[in-house]
């Protein structure tokens, strides 16, 4: 957040909104996170969905 808000000089509210939206998308979908094993959150979420679906297919009672 610091690199977005404290290193930018916004000239208008629409410019600020766009910059923040771009930063949020990069942070949540592209940028690797050390707490997730140096992969982006979107990739981590996809891996979790795949693992959950695979586990449910192996043990269908889990979802009952």
Buried (B, 14 or more C-beta within 10 A) or exposed (E): EEEBEEEEEEEEEEEBEEBBEEBEEEBEEEEEBEEBEEBBBEBBBEEEEEEEEEEEEEEEEEEE
